[in-house]
Amino acid sequence: MQHRIKLRPDEVKDFVSAATKCNFDVDISYNSFIVDAKSIIGVLGLNFNQILTVSYHGYDAGFEKYLQKFSIAC
């Protein structure tokens, strides 16, 4: 699954916490820069002026609902 989101630096701690609760890998990327969404240091290194893509292979209803807060129209 993939979601395109917009994230602010002050939202990183909660985002990483939500991703960490998933029992599958979650990546976040823009262009060719990909980091582990469960790594607060990695996520803080992102350019928050960019639209970010969250990618994962699994399903967690709570994480899906959480991502809706940040989703952008495609």
C-alpha positions in Angstrom: 0.0 0.0 0.0 1.1 3.6 -0.6 -0.2 6.9 0.8 0.9 10.3 -0.2 1.1 12.6 2.9 2.3 16.0 4.0 4.0 15.9 7.4 5.3 18.7 9.7 8.4 18.3 11.9 6.3 18.6 15.1 4.2 15.6 13.9 7.2 13.2 13.5 7.2 11.8 17.0 3.5 10.7 16.8 4.0 9.4 13.2 7.0 7.2 14.2 5.1 6.0 17.2 2.1 4.9 15.0 4.4 3.3 12.5 6.3 1.4 15.2 3.0 -0.3 16.3 2.7 -2.0 12.9 4.1 -5.6 12.7 5.4 -5.0 9.2 8.0 -2.7 7.6 6.9 0.9 6.9 9.0 3.2 4.7 8.6 6.8 4.0 10.2 8.5 0.9 10.4 11.3 -1.6 12.1 11.2 -4.9 14.8 8.4 -4.4 15.4 9.1 -0.7 13.8 6.3 1.4 14.0 5.9 5.2 12.5 3.5 7.7 9.4 5.2 9.1 10.1 3.6 12.5 13.3 5.6 12.8 12.8 9.0 14.3 16.3 10.1 13.2 15.6 8.9 9.6 12.2 10.7 9.4 13.6 13.9 10.9 16.1 13.9 8.0 13.4 14.2 5.4 12.5 17.4 3.6 9.1 18.4 5.0 8.4 20.8 2.1 8.0 17.7 -0.1 5.0 15.4 -0.5 6.1 12.2 1.2 5.1 8.6 0.2 4.4 6.1 2.9 4.8 2.5 1.6 4.1 -0.8 3.4 2.9 -4.4 2.8 0.5 -5.2 5.5 -2.7 -3.9 7.2 -3.3 -2.2 10.4 -6.7 -0.4 10.8 -5.3 2.0 13.4 -2.4 3.0 11.2 -4.7 3.4 8.2 -7.0 5.8 10.2 -3.9 7.7 11.5 -2.6 8.3 8.0 -5.9 9.8 6.9 -5.0 12.9 8.9 -2.0 13.5 6.7 -3.3 12.3 3.3 -3.3 14.6 0.3 -5.5 14.4 -2.8 -3.7 12.8 -5.7 
